[in-house]
Amino acid sequence: MNEERKNLKEQLAGIAPPEKLTKKQRKLWDYMRLHPEVTEFSTIAKRTGLARNTVKKHYKVIVNMLKRNISLELED
């Protein structure tokens, strides 16, 4: 049931995450998709429950994926 809700929310948001994300990357993806204005590693780490070094490690990749998804939506 929760998985269905999550998929529905993602469809409504218009941005589906890549399927091959780790749990930590998925958590970071979800937070950054909903709060794009937050860019400080320490703030993201506190709000997601991840370590700051983990956020720093995956931040650039997640930002690029989000930008790519948004640009693909604009083309459609």
PyMOL commands that set and color helices and strands:
alter all, ss='L'
color gray80, all
select helices_A, chain A and resi 2-13+23-34+41-48+52-75
alter helices_A, ss='H'
color red, helices_A
deselect
rebuild
show_as cartoon
